[in-house]
Structure formats: structure tokens, C-alpha cells
Amino acid sequence: MDIVIDHSRVPKKEWKWDENEAGYEGVNTFDGFLKWFTYKHGLGGNTITVKQSYEDFIRDGPLKESMPADVMLDLYDDIMSAMN
């Protein structure tokens, strides 16, 4: 079964978790795909990002195992609501 997501219908949102004095992790849907990131506060801030398609997320799951279950379900629902 092919998964076809209408990227324009996925709400533009951002989620963050594991926020502490060192930084945080998160994911957003601002650019038509998932952008997973880790932000480190030290030395003026350093962000590491990885891209994942919506289709790959539905098929393979999240790229970050640290993602809380409630965030994963919210993201999954947003993406599935845009499925053709």
C-alpha cells in the first residue's frame, strides 16, 4: 500500500521535549517534511537537524526514540488527517 500525504494539509507545528539547562530535542512540520532537531545551549547554541518525510514517519516511526508517546500520537494524527 502506498502512503500519499497531502503535505499542504499537515498543520505547521513544533514540539519540544527533554528541555533542560543543556538544551532540548524536538520536531517540526514547518517545511513540508519533518525536521528533527537537537538544540544545545552552549557556545551560542548549536542545532543538529535531520529530515524525514511524512510518509517515512508513518511507515517507519519517529527518528528519535526519546519522543514522548503523547507527542508521537499528536504528530501521527496530524499527518494521517492529511492522507489522500
mmCIF file of the N, C-alpha and C atoms, coordinates in Angstrom:
data_MODEL
# 
_entry.id   MODEL 
# 
loop_
_atom_site.group_PDB 
_atom_site.id 
_atom_site.type_symbol 
_atom_site.label_atom_id 
_atom_site.label_alt_id 
_atom_site.label_comp_id 
_atom_site.label_asym_id 
_atom_site.label_entity_id 
_atom_site.label_seq_id 
_atom_site.pdbx_PDB_ins_code 
_atom_site.Cartn_x 
_atom_site.Cartn_y 
_atom_site.Cartn_z 
_atom_site.occupancy 
_atom_site.B_iso_or_equiv 
_atom_site.pdbx_formal_charge 
_atom_site.auth_seq_id 
_atom_site.auth_comp_id 
_atom_site.auth_asym_id 
_atom_site.auth_atom_id 
_atom_site.pdbx_PDB_model_num 
ATOM 1   N N  . MET A 1 1  ? 0.830  -1.176 0.000  1.00 0.00 ? 1  MET A N  1 
ATOM 2   C CA . MET A 1 1  ? 0.000  0.000  0.000  1.00 0.00 ? 1  MET A CA 1 
ATOM 3   C C  . MET A 1 1  ? 0.883  1.251  0.000  1.00 0.00 ? 1  MET A C  1 
ATOM 4   N N  . ASP A 1 2  ? 0.628  2.126  -0.949 1.00 0.00 ? 2  ASP A N  1 
ATOM 5   C CA . ASP A 1 2  ? 1.343  3.392  -0.994 1.00 0.00 ? 2  ASP A CA 1 
ATOM 6   C C  . ASP A 1 2  ? 0.713  4.379  -0.017 1.00 0.00 ? 2  ASP A C  1 
ATOM 7   N N  . ILE A 1 3  ? 1.556  5.111  0.657  1.00 0.00 ? 3  ILE A N  1 
ATOM 8   C CA . ILE A 1 3  ? 1.097  6.167  1.554  1.00 0.00 ? 3  ILE A CA 1 
ATOM 9   C C  . ILE A 1 3  ? 1.260  7.483  0.823  1.00 0.00 ? 3  ILE A C  1 
ATOM 10  N N  . VAL A 1 4  ? 0.164  8.216  0.680  1.00 0.00 ? 4  VAL A N  1 
ATOM 11  C CA . VAL A 1 4  ? 0.207  9.503  -0.009 1.00 0.00 ? 4  VAL A CA 1 
ATOM 12  C C  . VAL A 1 4  ? -0.333 10.571 0.936  1.00 0.00 ? 4  VAL A C  1 
ATOM 13  N N  . ILE A 1 5  ? 0.529  11.494 1.305  1.00 0.00 ? 5  ILE A N  1 
ATOM 14  C CA . ILE A 1 5  ? 0.183  12.569 2.220  1.00 0.00 ? 5  ILE A CA 1 
ATOM 15  C C  . ILE A 1 5  ? 0.124  13.877 1.440  1.00 0.00 ? 5  ILE A C  1 
ATOM 16  N N  . ASP A 1 6  ? -0.938 14.641 1.621  1.00 0.00 ? 6  ASP A N  1 
ATOM 17  C CA . ASP A 1 6  ? -1.029 15.990 1.052  1.00 0.00 ? 6  ASP A CA 1 
ATOM 18  C C  . ASP A 1 6  ? -0.277 16.918 1.998  1.00 0.00 ? 6  ASP A C  1 
ATOM 19  N N  . HIS A 1 7  ? 0.956  17.204 1.675  1.00 0.00 ? 7  HIS A N  1 
ATOM 20  C CA . HIS A 1 7  ? 1.841  17.969 2.558  1.00 0.00 ? 7  HIS A CA 1 
ATOM 21  C C  . HIS A 1 7  ? 1.266  19.335 2.914  1.00 0.00 ? 7  HIS A C  1 
ATOM 22  N N  . SER A 1 8  ? 0.486  19.918 2.042  1.00 0.00 ? 8  SER A N  1 
ATOM 23  C CA . SER A 1 8  ? -0.086 21.241 2.306  1.00 0.00 ? 8  SER A CA 1 
ATOM 24  C C  . SER A 1 8  ? -1.155 21.196 3.399  1.00 0.00 ? 8  SER A C  1 
ATOM 25  N N  . ARG A 1 9  ? -1.678 20.011 3.704  1.00 0.00 ? 9  ARG A N  1 
ATOM 26  C CA . ARG A 1 9  ? -2.724 19.883 4.730  1.00 0.00 ? 9  ARG A CA 1 
ATOM 27  C C  . ARG A 1 9  ? -2.189 19.516 6.112  1.00 0.00 ? 9  ARG A C  1 
ATOM 28  N N  . VAL A 1 10 ? -0.893 19.262 6.221  1.00 0.00 ? 10 VAL A N  1 
ATOM 29  C CA . VAL A 1 10 ? -0.304 18.953 7.527  1.00 0.00 ? 10 VAL A CA 1 
ATOM 30  C C  . VAL A 1 10 ? -0.117 20.279 8.271  1.00 0.00 ? 10 VAL A C  1 
ATOM 31  N N  . PRO A 1 11 ? -0.701 20.421 9.456  1.00 0.00 ? 11 PRO A N  1 
ATOM 32  C CA . PRO A 1 11 ? -0.559 21.676 10.209 1.00 0.00 ? 11 PRO A CA 1 
ATOM 33  C C  . PRO A 1 11 ? 0.905  21.977 10.518 1.00 0.00 ? 11 PRO A C  1 
ATOM 34  N N  . LYS A 1 12 ? 1.258  23.239 10.457 1.00 0.00 ? 12 LYS A N  1 
ATOM 35  C CA . LYS A 1 12 ? 2.619  23.667 10.791 1.00 0.00 ? 12 LYS A CA 1 
ATOM 36  C C  . LYS A 1 12 ? 2.718  23.825 12.309 1.00 0.00 ? 12 LYS A C  1 
ATOM 37  N N  . LYS A 1 13 ? 3.458  22.896 12.930 1.00 0.00 ? 13 LYS A N  1 
ATOM 38  C CA . LYS A 1 13 ? 3.587  22.864 14.386 1.00 0.00 ? 13 LYS A CA 1 
ATOM 39  C C  . LYS A 1 13 ? 5.022  22.517 14.769 1.00 0.00 ? 13 LYS A C  1 
ATOM 40  N N  . GLU A 1 14 ? 5.305  22.744 16.042 1.00 0.00 ? 14 GLU A N  1 
ATOM 41  C CA . GLU A 1 14 ? 6.594  22.336 16.594 1.00 0.00 ? 14 GLU A CA 1 
ATOM 42  C C  . GLU A 1 14 ? 6.382  21.748 17.987 1.00 0.00 ? 14 GLU A C  1 
ATOM 43  N N  . TRP A 1 15 ? 7.096  20.684 18.272 1.00 0.00 ? 15 TRP A N  1 
ATOM 44  C CA . TRP A 1 15 ? 7.052  20.038 19.575 1.00 0.00 ? 15 TRP A CA 1 
ATOM 45  C C  . TRP A 1 15 ? 8.470  19.994 20.129 1.00 0.00 ? 15 TRP A C  1 
ATOM 46  N N  . LYS A 1 16 ? 8.618  20.187 21.430 1.00 0.00 ? 16 LYS A N  1 
ATOM 47  C CA . LYS A 1 16 ? 9.916  20.095 22.112 1.00 0.00 ? 16 LYS A CA 1 
ATOM 48  C C  . LYS A 1 16 ? 9.758  19.213 23.346 1.00 0.00 ? 16 LYS A C  1 
ATOM 49  N N  . TRP A 1 17 ? 10.821 18.524 23.694 1.00 0.00 ? 17 TRP A N  1 
ATOM 50  C CA . TRP A 1 17 ? 10.818 17.704 24.902 1.00 0.00 ? 17 TRP A CA 1 
ATOM 51  C C  . TRP A 1 17 ? 12.245 17.606 25.442 1.00 0.00 ? 17 TRP A C  1 
ATOM 52  N N  . ASP A 1 18 ? 12.365 17.019 26.604 1.00 0.00 ? 18 ASP A N  1 
ATOM 53  C CA . ASP A 1 18 ? 13.658 16.892 27.300 1.00 0.00 ? 18 ASP A CA 1 
ATOM 54  C C  . ASP A 1 18 ? 14.352 18.245 27.453 1.00 0.00 ? 18 ASP A C  1 
ATOM 55  N N  . GLU A 1 19 ? 13.557 19.292 27.748 1.00 0.00 ? 19 GLU A N  1 
ATOM 56  C CA . GLU A 1 19 ? 14.134 20.620 27.932 1.00 0.00 ? 19 GLU A CA 1 
ATOM 57  C C  . GLU A 1 19 ? 14.832 20.694 29.282 1.00 0.00 ? 19 GLU A C  1 
ATOM 58  N N  . ASN A 1 20 ? 16.090 21.132 29.263 1.00 0.00 ? 20 ASN A N  1 
ATOM 59  C CA . ASN A 1 20 ? 16.856 21.307 30.497 1.00 0.00 ? 20 ASN A CA 1 
ATOM 60  C C  . ASN A 1 20 ? 17.942 22.343 30.254 1.00 0.00 ? 20 ASN A C  1 
ATOM 61  N N  . GLU A 1 21 ? 18.853 22.505 31.198 1.00 0.00 ? 21 GLU A N  1 
ATOM 62  C CA . GLU A 1 21 ? 19.877 23.543 31.075 1.00 0.00 ? 21 GLU A CA 1 
ATOM 63  C C  . GLU A 1 21 ? 20.831 23.299 29.912 1.00 0.00 ? 21 GLU A C  1 
ATOM 64  N N  . ALA A 1 22 ? 20.941 22.070 29.437 1.00 0.00 ? 22 ALA A N  1 
ATOM 65  C CA . ALA A 1 22 ? 21.844 21.751 28.332 1.00 0.00 ? 22 ALA A CA 1 
ATOM 66  C C  . ALA A 1 22 ? 21.205 22.014 26.966 1.00 0.00 ? 22 ALA A C  1 
ATOM 67  N N  . GLY A 1 23 ? 19.881 21.929 26.876 1.00 0.00 ? 23 GLY A N  1 
ATOM 68  C CA . GLY A 1 23 ? 19.208 22.110 25.591 1.00 0.00 ? 23 GLY A CA 1 
ATOM 69  C C  . GLY A 1 23 ? 17.898 21.352 25.546 1.00 0.00 ? 23 GLY A C  1 
ATOM 70  N N  . TYR A 1 24 ? 17.504 20.916 24.351 1.00 0.00 ? 24 TYR A N  1 
ATOM 71  C CA . TYR A 1 24 ? 16.257 20.180 24.187 1.00 0.00 ? 24 TYR A CA 1 
ATOM 72  C C  . TYR A 1 24 ? 16.249 19.462 22.844 1.00 0.00 ? 24 TYR A C  1 
ATOM 73  N N  . GLU A 1 25 ? 15.268 18.584 22.676 1.00 0.00 ? 25 GLU A N  1 
ATOM 74  C CA . GLU A 1 25 ? 15.047 17.890 21.407 1.00 0.00 ? 25 GLU A CA 1 
ATOM 75  C C  . GLU A 1 25 ? 13.672 18.279 20.897 1.00 0.00 ? 25 GLU A C  1 
ATOM 76  N N  . GLY A 1 26 ? 13.446 18.072 19.608 1.00 0.00 ? 26 GLY A N  1 
ATOM 77  C CA . GLY A 1 26 ? 12.140 18.393 19.073 1.00 0.00 ? 26 GLY A CA 1 
ATOM 78  C C  . GLY A 1 26 ? 11.989 17.999 17.613 1.00 0.00 ? 26 GLY A C  1 
ATOM 79  N N  . VAL A 1 27 ? 10.808 18.350 17.095 1.00 0.00 ? 27 VAL A N  1 
ATOM 80  C CA . VAL A 1 27 ? 10.478 18.092 15.700 1.00 0.00 ? 27 VAL A CA 1 
ATOM 81  C C  . VAL A 1 27 ? 9.487  19.170 15.264 1.00 0.00 ? 27 VAL A C  1 
ATOM 82  N N  . ASN A 1 28 ? 9.555  19.550 13.978 1.00 0.00 ? 28 ASN A N  1 
ATOM 83  C CA . ASN A 1 28 ? 8.549  20.467 13.462 1.00 0.00 ? 28 ASN A CA 1 
ATOM 84  C C  . ASN A 1 28 ? 8.125  20.073 12.055 1.00 0.00 ? 28 ASN A C  1 
ATOM 85  N N  . THR A 1 29 ? 7.019  20.682 11.634 1.00 0.00 ? 29 THR A N  1 
ATOM 86  C CA . THR A 1 29 ? 6.430  20.390 10.319 1.00 0.00 ? 29 THR A CA 1 
ATOM 87  C C  . THR A 1 29 ? 6.375  21.655 9.459  1.00 0.00 ? 29 THR A C  1 
ATOM 88  N N  . PHE A 1 30 ? 7.288  22.594 9.679  1.00 0.00 ? 30 PHE A N  1 
ATOM 89  C CA . PHE A 1 30 ? 7.232  23.895 9.021  1.00 0.00 ? 30 PHE A CA 1 
ATOM 90  C C  . PHE A 1 30 ? 7.551  23.868 7.523  1.00 0.00 ? 30 PHE A C  1 
ATOM 91  N N  . ASP A 1 31 ? 8.302  22.878 7.055  1.00 0.00 ? 31 ASP A N  1 
ATOM 92  C CA . ASP A 1 31 ? 8.844  22.925 5.694  1.00 0.00 ? 31 ASP A CA 1 
ATOM 93  C C  . ASP A 1 31 ? 8.343  21.831 4.750  1.00 0.00 ? 31 ASP A C  1 
ATOM 94  N N  . GLY A 1 32 ? 7.217  21.205 5.047  1.00 0.00 ? 32 GLY A N  1 
ATOM 95  C CA . GLY A 1 32 ? 6.698  20.163 4.159  1.00 0.00 ? 32 GLY A CA 1 
ATOM 96  C C  . GLY A 1 32 ? 7.304  18.793 4.416  1.00 0.00 ? 32 GLY A C  1 
ATOM 97  N N  . PHE A 1 33 ? 8.035  18.668 5.502  1.00 0.00 ? 33 PHE A N  1 
ATOM 98  C CA . PHE A 1 33 ? 8.605  17.397 5.946  1.00 0.00 ? 33 PHE A CA 1 
ATOM 99  C C  . PHE A 1 33 ? 8.863  17.542 7.443  1.00 0.00 ? 33 PHE A C  1 
ATOM 100 N N  . LEU A 1 34 ? 9.241  16.454 8.077  1.00 0.00 ? 34 LEU A N  1 
ATOM 101 C CA . LEU A 1 34 ? 9.589  16.525 9.495  1.00 0.00 ? 34 LEU A CA 1 
ATOM 102 C C  . LEU A 1 34 ? 11.045 16.946 9.619  1.00 0.00 ? 34 LEU A C  1 
ATOM 103 N N  . LYS A 1 35 ? 11.282 17.918 10.476 1.00 0.00 ? 35 LYS A N  1 
ATOM 104 C CA . LYS A 1 35 ? 12.648 18.330 10.780 1.00 0.00 ? 35 LYS A CA 1 
ATOM 105 C C  . LYS A 1 35 ? 12.889 18.009 12.256 1.00 0.00 ? 35 LYS A C  1 
ATOM 106 N N  . TRP A 1 36 ? 13.684 16.957 12.485 1.00 0.00 ? 36 TRP A N  1 
ATOM 107 C CA . TRP A 1 36 ? 14.046 16.537 13.833 1.00 0.00 ? 36 TRP A CA 1 
ATOM 108 C C  . TRP A 1 36 ? 15.259 17.347 14.250 1.00 0.00 ? 36 TRP A C  1 
ATOM 109 N N  . PHE A 1 37 ? 15.287 17.818 15.503 1.00 0.00 ? 37 PHE A N  1 
ATOM 110 C CA . PHE A 1 37 ? 16.425 18.630 15.911 1.00 0.00 ? 37 PHE A CA 1 
ATOM 111 C C  . PHE A 1 37 ? 16.811 18.385 17.362 1.00 0.00 ? 37 PHE A C  1 
ATOM 112 N N  . THR A 1 38 ? 18.074 18.652 17.619 1.00 0.00 ? 38 THR A N  1 
ATOM 113 C CA . THR A 1 38 ? 18.632 18.682 18.964 1.00 0.00 ? 38 THR A CA 1 
ATOM 114 C C  . THR A 1 38 ? 19.306 20.031 19.101 1.00 0.00 ? 38 THR A C  1 
ATOM 115 N N  . TYR A 1 39 ? 18.922 20.787 20.120 1.00 0.00 ? 39 TYR A N  1 
ATOM 116 C CA . TYR A 1 39 ? 19.488 22.109 20.346 1.00 0.00 ? 39 TYR A CA 1 
ATOM 117 C C  . TYR A 1 39 ? 20.324 22.076 21.620 1.00 0.00 ? 39 TYR A C  1 
ATOM 118 N N  . LYS A 1 40 ? 21.558 22.561 21.517 1.00 0.00 ? 40 LYS A N  1 
ATOM 119 C CA . LYS A 1 40 ? 22.471 22.650 22.669 1.00 0.00 ? 40 LYS A CA 1 
ATOM 120 C C  . LYS A 1 40 ? 22.714 24.125 22.961 1.00 0.00 ? 40 LYS A C  1 
ATOM 121 N N  . HIS A 1 41 ? 22.525 24.535 24.207 1.00 0.00 ? 41 HIS A N  1 
ATOM 122 C CA . HIS A 1 41 ? 22.680 25.935 24.597 1.00 0.00 ? 41 HIS A CA 1 
ATOM 123 C C  . HIS A 1 41 ? 24.124 26.435 24.552 1.00 0.00 ? 41 HIS A C  1 
ATOM 124 N N  . GLY A 1 42 ? 25.071 25.610 24.826 1.00 0.00 ? 42 GLY A N  1 
ATOM 125 C CA . GLY A 1 42 ? 26.459 26.040 24.956 1.00 0.00 ? 42 GLY A CA 1 
ATOM 126 C C  . GLY A 1 42 ? 27.044 26.647 23.695 1.00 0.00 ? 42 GLY A C  1 
ATOM 127 N N  . LEU A 1 43 ? 27.987 27.549 23.876 1.00 0.00 ? 43 LEU A N  1 
ATOM 128 C CA . LEU A 1 43 ? 28.715 28.199 22.782 1.00 0.00 ? 43 LEU A CA 1 
ATOM 129 C C  . LEU A 1 43 ? 27.796 28.878 21.777 1.00 0.00 ? 43 LEU A C  1 
ATOM 130 N N  . GLY A 1 44 ? 26.818 29.597 22.269 1.00 0.00 ? 44 GLY A N  1 
ATOM 131 C CA . GLY A 1 44 ? 25.933 30.352 21.383 1.00 0.00 ? 44 GLY A CA 1 
ATOM 132 C C  . GLY A 1 44 ? 24.839 29.523 20.739 1.00 0.00 ? 44 GLY A C  1 
ATOM 133 N N  . GLY A 1 45 ? 24.709 28.312 21.113 1.00 0.00 ? 45 GLY A N  1 
ATOM 134 C CA . GLY A 1 45 ? 23.648 27.456 20.565 1.00 0.00 ? 45 GLY A CA 1 
ATOM 135 C C  . GLY A 1 45 ? 24.115 26.692 19.351 1.00 0.00 ? 45 GLY A C  1 
ATOM 136 N N  . ASN A 1 46 ? 23.815 25.445 19.321 1.00 0.00 ? 46 ASN A N  1 
ATOM 137 C CA . ASN A 1 46 ? 24.180 24.567 18.215 1.00 0.00 ? 46 ASN A CA 1 
ATOM 138 C C  . ASN A 1 46 ? 22.991 23.663 17.954 1.00 0.00 ? 46 ASN A C  1 
ATOM 139 N N  . THR A 1 47 ? 22.492 23.661 16.737 1.00 0.00 ? 47 THR A N  1 
ATOM 140 C CA . THR A 1 47 ? 21.344 22.830 16.396 1.00 0.00 ? 47 THR A CA 1 
ATOM 141 C C  . THR A 1 47 ? 21.751 21.786 15.366 1.00 0.00 ? 47 THR A C  1 
ATOM 142 N N  . ILE A 1 48 ? 21.422 20.554 15.653 1.00 0.00 ? 48 ILE A N  1 
ATOM 143 C CA . ILE A 1 48 ? 21.646 19.450 14.715 1.00 0.00 ? 48 ILE A CA 1 
ATOM 144 C C  . ILE A 1 48 ? 20.277 19.042 14.197 1.00 0.00 ? 48 ILE A C  1 
ATOM 145 N N  . THR A 1 49 ? 20.100 18.997 12.863 1.00 0.00 ? 49 THR A N  1 
ATOM 146 C CA . THR A 1 49 ? 18.797 18.643 12.293 1.00 0.00 ? 49 THR A CA 1 
ATOM 147 C C  . THR A 1 49 ? 18.915 17.456 11.339 1.00 0.00 ? 49 THR A C  1 
ATOM 148 N N  . VAL A 1 50 ? 17.820 16.715 11.247 1.00 0.00 ? 50 VAL A N  1 
ATOM 149 C CA . VAL A 1 50 ? 17.693 15.591 10.316 1.00 0.00 ? 50 VAL A CA 1 
ATOM 150 C C  . VAL A 1 50 ? 16.289 15.670 9.719  1.00 0.00 ? 50 VAL A C  1 
ATOM 151 N N  . LYS A 1 51 ? 16.184 15.463 8.409  1.00 0.00 ? 51 LYS A N  1 
ATOM 152 C CA . LYS A 1 51 ? 14.892 15.492 7.718  1.00 0.00 ? 51 LYS A CA 1 
ATOM 153 C C  . LYS A 1 51 ? 14.306 14.090 7.610  1.00 0.00 ? 51 LYS A C  1 
ATOM 154 N N  . GLN A 1 52 ? 12.966 14.026 7.649  1.00 0.00 ? 52 GLN A N  1 
ATOM 155 C CA . GLN A 1 52 ? 12.241 12.777 7.427  1.00 0.00 ? 52 GLN A CA 1 
ATOM 156 C C  . GLN A 1 52 ? 10.934 13.114 6.727  1.00 0.00 ? 52 GLN A C  1 
ATOM 157 N N  . SER A 1 53 ? 10.589 12.363 5.690  1.00 0.00 ? 53 SER A N  1 
ATOM 158 C CA . SER A 1 53 ? 9.315  12.604 5.014  1.00 0.00 ? 53 SER A CA 1 
ATOM 159 C C  . SER A 1 53 ? 8.166  12.144 5.902  1.00 0.00 ? 53 SER A C  1 
ATOM 160 N N  . TYR A 1 54 ? 7.003  12.718 5.668  1.00 0.00 ? 54 TYR A N  1 
ATOM 161 C CA . TYR A 1 54 ? 5.808  12.297 6.407  1.00 0.00 ? 54 TYR A CA 1 
ATOM 162 C C  . TYR A 1 54 ? 5.522  10.822 6.150  1.00 0.00 ? 54 TYR A C  1 
ATOM 163 N N  . GLU A 1 55 ? 5.698  10.413 4.910  1.00 0.00 ? 55 GLU A N  1 
ATOM 164 C CA . GLU A 1 55 ? 5.427  9.026  4.535  1.00 0.00 ? 55 GLU A CA 1 
ATOM 165 C C  . GLU A 1 55 ? 6.354  8.069  5.283  1.00 0.00 ? 55 GLU A C  1 
ATOM 166 N N  . ASP A 1 56 ? 7.639  8.434  5.386  1.00 0.00 ? 56 ASP A N  1 
ATOM 167 C CA . ASP A 1 56 ? 8.587  7.586  6.115  1.00 0.00 ? 56 ASP A CA 1 
ATOM 168 C C  . ASP A 1 56 ? 8.242  7.514  7.601  1.00 0.00 ? 56 ASP A C  1 
ATOM 169 N N  . PHE A 1 57 ? 7.745  8.612  8.167  1.00 0.00 ? 57 PHE A N  1 
ATOM 170 C CA . PHE A 1 57 ? 7.335  8.601  9.571  1.00 0.00 ? 57 PHE A CA 1 
ATOM 171 C C  . PHE A 1 57 ? 6.187  7.613  9.791  1.00 0.00 ? 57 PHE A C  1 
ATOM 172 N N  . ILE A 1 58 ? 5.190  7.648  8.909  1.00 0.00 ? 58 ILE A N  1 
ATOM 173 C CA . ILE A 1 58 ? 4.050  6.737  9.032  1.00 0.00 ? 58 ILE A CA 1 
ATOM 174 C C  . ILE A 1 58 ? 4.512  5.294  8.857  1.00 0.00 ? 58 ILE A C  1 
ATOM 175 N N  . ARG A 1 59 ? 5.399  5.064  7.915  1.00 0.00 ? 59 ARG A N  1 
ATOM 176 C CA . ARG A 1 59 ? 5.872  3.716  7.614  1.00 0.00 ? 59 ARG A CA 1 
ATOM 177 C C  . ARG A 1 59 ? 6.875  3.202  8.659  1.00 0.00 ? 59 ARG A C  1 
ATOM 178 N N  . ASP A 1 60 ? 7.825  4.064  9.103  1.00 0.00 ? 60 ASP A N  1 
ATOM 179 C CA . ASP A 1 60 ? 8.956  3.612  9.903  1.00 0.00 ? 60 ASP A CA 1 
ATOM 180 C C  . ASP A 1 60 ? 8.982  4.113  11.345 1.00 0.00 ? 60 ASP A C  1 
ATOM 181 N N  . GLY A 1 61 ? 8.142  5.101  11.671 1.00 0.00 ? 61 GLY A N  1 
ATOM 182 C CA . GLY A 1 61 ? 8.133  5.653  13.022 1.00 0.00 ? 61 GLY A CA 1 
ATOM 183 C C  . GLY A 1 61 ? 9.085  6.819  13.183 1.00 0.00 ? 61 GLY A C  1 
ATOM 184 N N  . PRO A 1 62 ? 9.184  7.339  14.395 1.00 0.00 ? 62 PRO A N  1 
ATOM 185 C CA . PRO A 1 62 ? 9.997  8.527  14.645 1.00 0.00 ? 62 PRO A CA 1 
ATOM 186 C C  . PRO A 1 62 ? 11.495 8.231  14.582 1.00 0.00 ? 62 PRO A C  1 
ATOM 187 N N  . LEU A 1 63 ? 12.275 9.255  14.215 1.00 0.00 ? 63 LEU A N  1 
ATOM 188 C CA . LEU A 1 63 ? 13.729 9.113  14.182 1.00 0.00 ? 63 LEU A CA 1 
ATOM 189 C C  . LEU A 1 63 ? 14.342 9.226  15.572 1.00 0.00 ? 63 LEU A C  1 
ATOM 190 N N  . LYS A 1 64 ? 13.633 9.824  16.506 1.00 0.00 ? 64 LYS A N  1 
ATOM 191 C CA . LYS A 1 64 ? 14.148 9.985  17.868 1.00 0.00 ? 64 LYS A CA 1 
ATOM 192 C C  . LYS A 1 64 ? 13.360 9.084  18.818 1.00 0.00 ? 64 LYS A C  1 
ATOM 193 N N  . GLU A 1 65 ? 14.057 8.136  19.410 1.00 0.00 ? 65 GLU A N  1 
ATOM 194 C CA . GLU A 1 65 ? 13.416 7.225  20.361 1.00 0.00 ? 65 GLU A CA 1 
ATOM 195 C C  . GLU A 1 65 ? 12.971 7.938  21.626 1.00 0.00 ? 65 GLU A C  1 
ATOM 196 N N  . SER A 1 66 ? 13.545 9.103  21.889 1.00 0.00 ? 66 SER A N  1 
ATOM 197 C CA . SER A 1 66 ? 13.210 9.854  23.095 1.00 0.00 ? 66 SER A CA 1 
ATOM 198 C C  . SER A 1 66 ? 11.869 10.573 22.997 1.00 0.00 ? 66 SER A C  1 
ATOM 199 N N  . MET A 1 67 ? 11.248 10.551 21.830 1.00 0.00 ? 67 MET A N  1 
ATOM 200 C CA . MET A 1 67 ? 9.981  11.264 21.611 1.00 0.00 ? 67 MET A CA 1 
ATOM 201 C C  . MET A 1 67 ? 8.896  10.725 22.544 1.00 0.00 ? 67 MET A C  1 
ATOM 202 N N  . PRO A 1 68 ? 8.270  11.608 23.332 1.00 0.00 ? 68 PRO A N  1 
ATOM 203 C CA . PRO A 1 68 ? 7.191  11.157 24.215 1.00 0.00 ? 68 PRO A CA 1 
ATOM 204 C C  . PRO A 1 68 ? 5.999  10.611 23.427 1.00 0.00 ? 68 PRO A C  1 
ATOM 205 N N  . ALA A 1 69 ? 5.312  9.645  24.008 1.00 0.00 ? 69 ALA A N  1 
ATOM 206 C CA . ALA A 1 69 ? 4.190  8.994  23.324 1.00 0.00 ? 69 ALA A CA 1 
ATOM 207 C C  . ALA A 1 69 ? 3.090  9.978  22.950 1.00 0.00 ? 69 ALA A C  1 
ATOM 208 N N  . ASP A 1 70 ? 2.771  10.947 23.829 1.00 0.00 ? 70 ASP A N  1 
ATOM 209 C CA . ASP A 1 70 ? 1.699  11.887 23.505 1.00 0.00 ? 70 ASP A CA 1 
ATOM 210 C C  . ASP A 1 70 ? 2.072  12.780 22.328 1.00 0.00 ? 70 ASP A C  1 
ATOM 211 N N  . VAL A 1 71 ? 3.344  13.136 22.207 1.00 0.00 ? 71 VAL A N  1 
ATOM 212 C CA . VAL A 1 71 ? 3.804  13.935 21.067 1.00 0.00 ? 71 VAL A CA 1 
ATOM 213 C C  . VAL A 1 71 ? 3.729  13.094 19.794 1.00 0.00 ? 71 VAL A C  1 
ATOM 214 N N  . MET A 1 72 ? 4.167  11.840 19.885 1.00 0.00 ? 72 MET A N  1 
ATOM 215 C CA . MET A 1 72 ? 4.122  10.958 18.718 1.00 0.00 ? 72 MET A CA 1 
ATOM 216 C C  . MET A 1 72 ? 2.689  10.778 18.221 1.00 0.00 ? 72 MET A C  1 
ATOM 217 N N  . LEU A 1 73 ? 1.741  10.585 19.129 1.00 0.00 ? 73 LEU A N  1 
ATOM 218 C CA . LEU A 1 73 ? 0.344  10.406 18.731 1.00 0.00 ? 73 LEU A CA 1 
ATOM 219 C C  . LEU A 1 73 ? -0.231 11.674 18.110 1.00 0.00 ? 73 LEU A C  1 
ATOM 220 N N  . ASP A 1 74 ? 0.103  12.835 18.664 1.00 0.00 ? 74 ASP A N  1 
ATOM 221 C CA . ASP A 1 74 ? -0.368 14.110 18.107 1.00 0.00 ? 74 ASP A CA 1 
ATOM 222 C C  . ASP A 1 74 ? 0.172  14.310 16.696 1.00 0.00 ? 74 ASP A C  1 
ATOM 223 N N  . LEU A 1 75 ? 1.457  14.059 16.518 1.00 0.00 ? 75 LEU A N  1 
ATOM 224 C CA . LEU A 1 75 ? 2.080  14.194 15.201 1.00 0.00 ? 75 LEU A CA 1 
ATOM 225 C C  . LEU A 1 75 ? 1.480  13.191 14.215 1.00 0.00 ? 75 LEU A C  1 
ATOM 226 N N  . TYR A 1 76 ? 1.330  11.962 14.645 1.00 0.00 ? 76 TYR A N  1 
ATOM 227 C CA . TYR A 1 76 ? 0.731  10.921 13.801 1.00 0.00 ? 76 TYR A CA 1 
ATOM 228 C C  . TYR A 1 76 ? -0.670 11.309 13.357 1.00 0.00 ? 76 TYR A C  1 
ATOM 229 N N  . ASP A 1 77 ? -1.489 11.803 14.278 1.00 0.00 ? 77 ASP A N  1 
ATOM 230 C CA . ASP A 1 77 ? -2.851 12.233 13.941 1.00 0.00 ? 77 ASP A CA 1 
ATOM 231 C C  . ASP A 1 77 ? -2.840 13.381 12.928 1.00 0.00 ? 77 ASP A C  1 
ATOM 232 N N  . ASP A 1 78 ? -1.944 14.356 13.126 1.00 0.00 ? 78 ASP A N  1 
ATOM 233 C CA . ASP A 1 78 ? -1.862 15.491 12.184 1.00 0.00 ? 78 ASP A CA 1 
ATOM 234 C C  . ASP A 1 78 ? -1.510 15.015 10.780 1.00 0.00 ? 78 ASP A C  1 
ATOM 235 N N  . ILE A 1 79 ? -0.562 14.103 10.695 1.00 0.00 ? 79 ILE A N  1 
ATOM 236 C CA . ILE A 1 79 ? -0.138 13.603 9.376  1.00 0.00 ? 79 ILE A CA 1 
ATOM 237 C C  . ILE A 1 79 ? -1.227 12.740 8.754  1.00 0.00 ? 79 ILE A C  1 
ATOM 238 N N  . MET A 1 80 ? -1.823 11.847 9.535  1.00 0.00 ? 80 MET A N  1 
ATOM 239 C CA . MET A 1 80 ? -2.862 10.968 8.980  1.00 0.00 ? 80 MET A CA 1 
ATOM 240 C C  . MET A 1 80 ? -4.090 11.755 8.529  1.00 0.00 ? 80 MET A C  1 
ATOM 241 N N  . SER A 1 81 ? -4.363 12.899 9.154  1.00 0.00 ? 81 SER A N  1 
ATOM 242 C CA . SER A 1 81 ? -5.501 13.709 8.729  1.00 0.00 ? 81 SER A CA 1 
ATOM 243 C C  . SER A 1 81 ? -5.270 14.325 7.347  1.00 0.00 ? 81 SER A C  1 
ATOM 244 N N  . ALA A 1 82 ? -4.020 14.325 6.890  1.00 0.00 ? 82 ALA A N  1 
ATOM 245 C CA . ALA A 1 82 ? -3.690 14.872 5.568  1.00 0.00 ? 82 ALA A CA 1 
ATOM 246 C C  . ALA A 1 82 ? -3.491 13.779 4.525  1.00 0.00 ? 82 ALA A C  1 
ATOM 247 N N  . MET A 1 83 ? -3.811 12.556 4.883  1.00 0.00 ? 83 MET A N  1 
ATOM 248 C CA . MET A 1 83 ? -3.630 11.432 3.947  1.00 0.00 ? 83 MET A CA 1 
ATOM 249 C C  . MET A 1 83 ? -4.712 11.484 2.870  1.00 0.00 ? 83 MET A C  1 
ATOM 250 N N  . ASN A 1 84 ? -4.292 11.264 1.630  1.00 0.00 ? 84 ASN A N  1 
ATOM 251 C CA . ASN A 1 84 ? -5.244 11.251 0.499  1.00 0.00 ? 84 ASN A CA 1 
ATOM 252 C C  . ASN A 1 84 ? -5.932 9.913  0.375  1.00 0.00 ? 84 ASN A C  1 
# 
